[in-house]
Amino acid sequence: TPILGKRLRVVALDECGNVPASGTADSMVVTDGFISLSLSAEVEDGAEIITKKADGSLCVNEMTASSFKRFTLEAEFCGVDPGLLALTTNAEIYENYESIASGIVVPEGTINKKFALELWTGLTGAACEPGTEEASGYMLLPFLQAGVMGDMSVDGENAVTFGMTGAYTKGGNGWGTGLFNVLANAGIAAALPTALDPLDHMLLVETGIAPPVSACGLQPFMPDVAA
């Protein structure tokens, strides 16, 4: 059973869901600075088909299958991480006089950003692999449309938190077997054993491989494996 979020990794994608070239600057964030993530499934309900006989009794009584469409994603972050918000929402980085990210600005207009999100959690009742920090659950959302800055509340009793709302998963991912070594293969860190189908919206598995180390700000995209 997954418990307690441990780490997030967000990678910027292009319009078609493809990852950037290796070494592309300012395209990845690894952080533990989040409070919660919330996934909600959107489903197209099946149609009810009913035909009655002349005497009013049922002739046809069927229900077509429902169809899964997407997940919507909301997140609450425990501070202002300009890089994280710039990859996942309509916010843009605002730099100080030294050209260092010091905040965010939120412009109006269409949101065209896409990203992939990986989440590591703890696990109950599972032993960790030797050399790892603890047993982990691993969740992957391989293709997401960015959302908007969520509601903020400023008062005298609570810290100001920043959230993201309105993001949603998309079909057509190009993740394949993955960009990073996230599972163990005979004790050695490796990519996913089976490529994701382009229409897969989420992967949830157990892993003994430790999550990446949190880092400050945007990082260059550096995959572990050839993709």
Contacts in CASP RR format, 6 or more apart in sequence:
PFRMAT RR
TARGET T0000
AUTHOR 0000-0000-0000
METHOD contacts of the structure
MODEL  1
TPILGKRLRVVALDECGNVPASGTADSMVVTDGFISLSLSAEVEDGAEII
TKKADGSLCVNEMTASSFKRFTLEAEFCGVDPGLLALTTNAEIYENYESI
ASGIVVPEGTINKKFALELWTGLTGAACEPGTEEASGYMLLPFLQAGVMG
DMSVDGENAVTFGMTGAYTKGGNGWGTGLFNVLANAGIAAALPTALDPLD
HMLLVETGIAPPVSACGLQPFMPDVAA
1 123 0 8 1.000
1 124 0 8 1.000
1 125 0 8 1.000
2 121 0 8 1.000
2 122 0 8 1.000
2 123 0 8 1.000
2 137 0 8 1.000
2 139 0 8 1.000
2 204 0 8 1.000
3 121 0 8 1.000
3 122 0 8 1.000
3 123 0 8 1.000
3 124 0 8 1.000
4 121 0 8 1.000
4 122 0 8 1.000
5 34 0 8 1.000
5 119 0 8 1.000
5 120 0 8 1.000
5 121 0 8 1.000
5 122 0 8 1.000
6 32 0 8 1.000
6 120 0 8 1.000
6 121 0 8 1.000
6 122 0 8 1.000
6 136 0 8 1.000
6 211 0 8 1.000
7 30 0 8 1.000
7 31 0 8 1.000
7 32 0 8 1.000
7 119 0 8 1.000
7 120 0 8 1.000
7 211 0 8 1.000
7 212 0 8 1.000
7 214 0 8 1.000
8 29 0 8 1.000
8 30 0 8 1.000
8 31 0 8 1.000
8 32 0 8 1.000
8 33 0 8 1.000
8 34 0 8 1.000
8 37 0 8 1.000
8 84 0 8 1.000
8 117 0 8 1.000
8 118 0 8 1.000
8 119 0 8 1.000
8 120 0 8 1.000
9 28 0 8 1.000
9 29 0 8 1.000
9 30 0 8 1.000
9 117 0 8 1.000
9 118 0 8 1.000
9 180 0 8 1.000
9 211 0 8 1.000
9 212 0 8 1.000
10 28 0 8 1.000
10 29 0 8 1.000
10 84 0 8 1.000
10 87 0 8 1.000
10 88 0 8 1.000
10 115 0 8 1.000
10 116 0 8 1.000
10 117 0 8 1.000
10 118 0 8 1.000
11 19 0 8 1.000
11 20 0 8 1.000
11 27 0 8 1.000
11 28 0 8 1.000
11 115 0 8 1.000
11 116 0 8 1.000
11 179 0 8 1.000
11 221 0 8 1.000
12 20 0 8 1.000
12 27 0 8 1.000
12 28 0 8 1.000
12 87 0 8 1.000
12 113 0 8 1.000
12 114 0 8 1.000
12 115 0 8 1.000
12 221 0 8 1.000
13 19 0 8 1.000
13 20 0 8 1.000
13 114 0 8 1.000
13 115 0 8 1.000
13 116 0 8 1.000
13 143 0 8 1.000
14 20 0 8 1.000
14 114 0 8 1.000
15 112 0 8 1.000
15 114 0 8 1.000
17 114 0 8 1.000
17 116 0 8 1.000
17 143 0 8 1.000
17 170 0 8 1.000
17 172 0 8 1.000
17 173 0 8 1.000
17 174 0 8 1.000
18 174 0 8 1.000
19 116 0 8 1.000
19 174 0 8 1.000
19 179 0 8 1.000
19 221 0 8 1.000
19 223 0 8 1.000
19 227 0 8 1.000
20 27 0 8 1.000
20 221 0 8 1.000
21 221 0 8 1.000
22 221 0 8 1.000
22 222 0 8 1.000
22 223 0 8 1.000
23 220 0 8 1.000
23 221 0 8 1.000
23 222 0 8 1.000
24 220 0 8 1.000
24 221 0 8 1.000
25 218 0 8 1.000
25 220 0 8 1.000
26 83 0 8 1.000
26 218 0 8 1.000
26 219 0 8 1.000
26 220 0 8 1.000
27 87 0 8 1.000
27 218 0 8 1.000
27 219 0 8 1.000
27 220 0 8 1.000
27 221 0 8 1.000
28 218 0 8 1.000
28 219 0 8 1.000
28 220 0 8 1.000
28 221 0 8 1.000
28 222 0 8 1.000
29 81 0 8 1.000
29 83 0 8 1.000
29 84 0 8 1.000
29 87 0 8 1.000
29 215 0 8 1.000
29 217 0 8 1.000
29 218 0 8 1.000
29 219 0 8 1.000
30 212 0 8 1.000
30 213 0 8 1.000
30 214 0 8 1.000
30 215 0 8 1.000
30 219 0 8 1.000
31 81 0 8 1.000
31 84 0 8 1.000
31 214 0 8 1.000
31 215 0 8 1.000
32 214 0 8 1.000
33 77 0 8 1.000
33 78 0 8 1.000
33 79 0 8 1.000
33 81 0 8 1.000
33 84 0 8 1.000
33 214 0 8 1.000
34 75 0 8 1.000
34 76 0 8 1.000
34 77 0 8 1.000
34 78 0 8 1.000
35 76 0 8 1.000
35 77 0 8 1.000
35 78 0 8 1.000
35 161 0 8 1.000
36 75 0 8 1.000
36 76 0 8 1.000
37 73 0 8 1.000
37 74 0 8 1.000
37 75 0 8 1.000
37 119 0 8 1.000
38 73 0 8 1.000
38 74 0 8 1.000
38 75 0 8 1.000
39 71 0 8 1.000
39 72 0 8 1.000
39 73 0 8 1.000
39 202 0 8 1.000
40 71 0 8 1.000
40 72 0 8 1.000
40 74 0 8 1.000
41 68 0 8 1.000
41 70 0 8 1.000
41 71 0 8 1.000
42 68 0 8 1.000
42 69 0 8 1.000
42 70 0 8 1.000
42 71 0 8 1.000
42 72 0 8 1.000
42 168 0 8 1.000
43 66 0 8 1.000
43 67 0 8 1.000
43 68 0 8 1.000
43 69 0 8 1.000
44 66 0 8 1.000
44 67 0 8 1.000
44 68 0 8 1.000
44 69 0 8 1.000
45 66 0 8 1.000
46 63 0 8 1.000
46 64 0 8 1.000
46 65 0 8 1.000
46 66 0 8 1.000
46 67 0 8 1.000
47 63 0 8 1.000
47 64 0 8 1.000
48 62 0 8 1.000
48 63 0 8 1.000
49 60 0 8 1.000
49 61 0 8 1.000
49 62 0 8 1.000
49 63 0 8 1.000
49 64 0 8 1.000
50 58 0 8 1.000
50 60 0 8 1.000
50 61 0 8 1.000
50 62 0 8 1.000
51 58 0 8 1.000
51 59 0 8 1.000
51 60 0 8 1.000
52 58 0 8 1.000
52 59 0 8 1.000
53 59 0 8 1.000
68 201 0 8 1.000
70 168 0 8 1.000
70 169 0 8 1.000
70 170 0 8 1.000
70 171 0 8 1.000
70 201 0 8 1.000
71 141 0 8 1.000
71 168 0 8 1.000
71 169 0 8 1.000
71 201 0 8 1.000
71 202 0 8 1.000
72 166 0 8 1.000
72 167 0 8 1.000
72 168 0 8 1.000
72 169 0 8 1.000
73 117 0 8 1.000
73 141 0 8 1.000
73 144 0 8 1.000
73 164 0 8 1.000
73 166 0 8 1.000
73 167 0 8 1.000
73 168 0 8 1.000
73 169 0 8 1.000
74 163 0 8 1.000
74 164 0 8 1.000
74 165 0 8 1.000
74 166 0 8 1.000
74 167 0 8 1.000
75 88 0 8 1.000
75 163 0 8 1.000
75 164 0 8 1.000
75 167 0 8 1.000
76 161 0 8 1.000
76 162 0 8 1.000
76 163 0 8 1.000
77 84 0 8 1.000
77 85 0 8 1.000
77 161 0 8 1.000
77 162 0 8 1.000
77 163 0 8 1.000
77 164 0 8 1.000
78 159 0 8 1.000
78 161 0 8 1.000
79 160 0 8 1.000
79 161 0 8 1.000
79 162 0 8 1.000
80 103 0 8 1.000
80 104 0 8 1.000
80 162 0 8 1.000
81 217 0 8 1.000
82 91 0 8 1.000
82 93 0 8 1.000
82 94 0 8 1.000
82 101 0 8 1.000
82 102 0 8 1.000
82 103 0 8 1.000
82 104 0 8 1.000
82 217 0 8 1.000
83 93 0 8 1.000
83 101 0 8 1.000
83 217 0 8 1.000
83 218 0 8 1.000
84 217 0 8 1.000
85 91 0 8 1.000
85 104 0 8 1.000
85 149 0 8 1.000
85 162 0 8 1.000
85 164 0 8 1.000
86 92 0 8 1.000
86 93 0 8 1.000
86 104 0 8 1.000
86 218 0 8 1.000
87 113 0 8 1.000
87 115 0 8 1.000
87 146 0 8 1.000
87 218 0 8 1.000
88 113 0 8 1.000
88 115 0 8 1.000
88 117 0 8 1.000
88 144 0 8 1.000
88 146 0 8 1.000
88 147 0 8 1.000
88 164 0 8 1.000
88 167 0 8 1.000
89 111 0 8 1.000
89 113 0 8 1.000
89 146 0 8 1.000
89 147 0 8 1.000
89 148 0 8 1.000
89 149 0 8 1.000
89 150 0 8 1.000
89 163 0 8 1.000
89 164 0 8 1.000
89 167 0 8 1.000
90 106 0 8 1.000
90 107 0 8 1.000
90 109 0 8 1.000
90 111 0 8 1.000
90 113 0 8 1.000
90 146 0 8 1.000
90 147 0 8 1.000
90 148 0 8 1.000
90 149 0 8 1.000
91 104 0 8 1.000
91 105 0 8 1.000
91 106 0 8 1.000
91 149 0 8 1.000
92 104 0 8 1.000
92 105 0 8 1.000
92 106 0 8 1.000
92 107 0 8 1.000
93 101 0 8 1.000
93 103 0 8 1.000
93 104 0 8 1.000
93 105 0 8 1.000
93 218 0 8 1.000
94 101 0 8 1.000
94 102 0 8 1.000
94 103 0 8 1.000
94 104 0 8 1.000
94 105 0 8 1.000
95 101 0 8 1.000
95 102 0 8 1.000
96 102 0 8 1.000
101 217 0 8 1.000
101 218 0 8 1.000
106 149 0 8 1.000
111 145 0 8 1.000
111 146 0 8 1.000
111 147 0 8 1.000
111 148 0 8 1.000
112 146 0 8 1.000
113 145 0 8 1.000
113 146 0 8 1.000
113 147 0 8 1.000
114 143 0 8 1.000
114 144 0 8 1.000
114 145 0 8 1.000
114 146 0 8 1.000
114 170 0 8 1.000
115 144 0 8 1.000
115 146 0 8 1.000
116 140 0 8 1.000
116 141 0 8 1.000
116 142 0 8 1.000
116 143 0 8 1.000
116 144 0 8 1.000
116 173 0 8 1.000
116 175 0 8 1.000
117 140 0 8 1.000
117 141 0 8 1.000
117 144 0 8 1.000
118 138 0 8 1.000
118 139 0 8 1.000
118 140 0 8 1.000
118 141 0 8 1.000
118 180 0 8 1.000
118 182 0 8 1.000
119 138 0 8 1.000
119 139 0 8 1.000
119 140 0 8 1.000
119 141 0 8 1.000
120 136 0 8 1.000
120 137 0 8 1.000
120 138 0 8 1.000
120 139 0 8 1.000
120 207 0 8 1.000
120 211 0 8 1.000
121 136 0 8 1.000
121 137 0 8 1.000
121 138 0 8 1.000
121 139 0 8 1.000
122 134 0 8 1.000
122 135 0 8 1.000
122 136 0 8 1.000
122 137 0 8 1.000
123 134 0 8 1.000
123 135 0 8 1.000
123 136 0 8 1.000
123 137 0 8 1.000
123 206 0 8 1.000
125 135 0 8 1.000
126 135 0 8 1.000
126 206 0 8 1.000
127 135 0 8 1.000
128 134 0 8 1.000
128 135 0 8 1.000
128 136 0 8 1.000
128 208 0 8 1.000
129 135 0 8 1.000
129 184 0 8 1.000
129 187 0 8 1.000
129 208 0 8 1.000
129 209 0 8 1.000
131 210 0 8 1.000
132 208 0 8 1.000
132 209 0 8 1.000
132 210 0 8 1.000
133 210 0 8 1.000
133 211 0 8 1.000
135 206 0 8 1.000
135 208 0 8 1.000
136 206 0 8 1.000
136 207 0 8 1.000
136 208 0 8 1.000
136 209 0 8 1.000
136 210 0 8 1.000
136 211 0 8 1.000
137 204 0 8 1.000
137 205 0 8 1.000
137 206 0 8 1.000
137 207 0 8 1.000
138 182 0 8 1.000
138 183 0 8 1.000
138 203 0 8 1.000
138 204 0 8 1.000
138 205 0 8 1.000
138 206 0 8 1.000
138 207 0 8 1.000
138 209 0 8 1.000
139 202 0 8 1.000
139 203 0 8 1.000
139 204 0 8 1.000
140 175 0 8 1.000
140 182 0 8 1.000
140 196 0 8 1.000
140 202 0 8 1.000
140 203 0 8 1.000
140 204 0 8 1.000
141 169 0 8 1.000
141 201 0 8 1.000
141 202 0 8 1.000
142 173 0 8 1.000
142 174 0 8 1.000
142 175 0 8 1.000
142 196 0 8 1.000
142 200 0 8 1.000
142 201 0 8 1.000
142 203 0 8 1.000
143 169 0 8 1.000
143 170 0 8 1.000
143 171 0 8 1.000
143 172 0 8 1.000
143 173 0 8 1.000
143 174 0 8 1.000
143 175 0 8 1.000
143 201 0 8 1.000
144 167 0 8 1.000
144 168 0 8 1.000
144 169 0 8 1.000
144 170 0 8 1.000
145 167 0 8 1.000
145 168 0 8 1.000
145 169 0 8 1.000
145 170 0 8 1.000
146 167 0 8 1.000
147 164 0 8 1.000
147 165 0 8 1.000
147 166 0 8 1.000
147 167 0 8 1.000
147 168 0 8 1.000
148 164 0 8 1.000
148 165 0 8 1.000
148 166 0 8 1.000
149 162 0 8 1.000
149 163 0 8 1.000
149 164 0 8 1.000
149 165 0 8 1.000
150 162 0 8 1.000
150 163 0 8 1.000
150 164 0 8 1.000
150 165 0 8 1.000
151 163 0 8 1.000
151 165 0 8 1.000
152 160 0 8 1.000
152 161 0 8 1.000
152 162 0 8 1.000
152 163 0 8 1.000
153 160 0 8 1.000
154 160 0 8 1.000
169 201 0 8 1.000
169 202 0 8 1.000
170 201 0 8 1.000
171 198 0 8 1.000
171 199 0 8 1.000
171 201 0 8 1.000
172 198 0 8 1.000
172 199 0 8 1.000
173 196 0 8 1.000
173 198 0 8 1.000
173 200 0 8 1.000
174 196 0 8 1.000
174 198 0 8 1.000
175 195 0 8 1.000
175 196 0 8 1.000
176 192 0 8 1.000
176 195 0 8 1.000
176 196 0 8 1.000
176 227 0 8 1.000
177 191 0 8 1.000
177 192 0 8 1.000
177 193 0 8 1.000
177 194 0 8 1.000
177 195 0 8 1.000
177 196 0 8 1.000
177 225 0 8 1.000
177 227 0 8 1.000
178 191 0 8 1.000
178 192 0 8 1.000
178 195 0 8 1.000
178 196 0 8 1.000
178 225 0 8 1.000
178 227 0 8 1.000
179 191 0 8 1.000
179 223 0 8 1.000
179 224 0 8 1.000
179 225 0 8 1.000
179 227 0 8 1.000
180 191 0 8 1.000
180 212 0 8 1.000
180 223 0 8 1.000
180 224 0 8 1.000
180 225 0 8 1.000
181 189 0 8 1.000
181 190 0 8 1.000
181 191 0 8 1.000
181 209 0 8 1.000
181 224 0 8 1.000
181 225 0 8 1.000
182 189 0 8 1.000
182 191 0 8 1.000
182 192 0 8 1.000
182 207 0 8 1.000
182 209 0 8 1.000
183 189 0 8 1.000
183 190 0 8 1.000
183 191 0 8 1.000
183 192 0 8 1.000
183 193 0 8 1.000
183 205 0 8 1.000
183 207 0 8 1.000
183 208 0 8 1.000
183 209 0 8 1.000
184 190 0 8 1.000
184 207 0 8 1.000
184 208 0 8 1.000
184 209 0 8 1.000
185 193 0 8 1.000
189 209 0 8 1.000
189 224 0 8 1.000
190 225 0 8 1.000
191 224 0 8 1.000
191 225 0 8 1.000
191 227 0 8 1.000
192 203 0 8 1.000
196 203 0 8 1.000
END
